[in-house]
Amino acid sequence: MPKKPATPSLTPDASLPYEAAYARLEVLVESLESGEVSLADLVTKFEEGHHLLKICQDHLRAAELKIEKLKVDDSGQASFSPLDEETES
C-alpha cells in the first residue's frame, strides 16, 4: 500500500502568537470563500480554522484579563476597572 505524503498537523500549536494565528486564519477564510476548494480540503481547512479561532480567542481573553479586573463595591455591585487604577493591599 503506498504511503501518503506527510501533511502538517491539523491542530495548530497553541503557543502560536496571536498575530500569526490571525494571519493564517485570514488566509484560510480567503481560500474557503474562493469556492475553489475540494470538499476534503474544505473540511480540513475548516477544522484548522476552528483551532486557530480558539487560539485567537484564548489570546484575546488572556489580554482582556490583564487589562481589566473585576471590582465589587460594598453594596455588592460589580464593575470592571483598569488594573493600574488601584493596587491591592
C-alpha positions, 0 to 999 in steps of 0.5 A: 500500500503506498504511503501518503505524503506527510501533511502538517498537523491539523491542530495548530500549536497553541503557543502560536502568537496571536498575530500569526494565528490571525494571519493564517486564519485570514488566509484560510477564510480567503481560500474557503470563500474562493469556492475553489476548494475540494470538499476534503480540503474544505473540511480540513481547512475548516477544522484548522480554522476552528483551532486557530479561532480558539487560539485567537480567542484564548489570546484575546481573553488572556489580554482582556484579563490583564487589562481589566479586573473585576471590582465589587463595591460594598453594596455588592455591585460589580464593575470592571476597572483598569488594573493600574487604577488601584493596587491591592493591599 
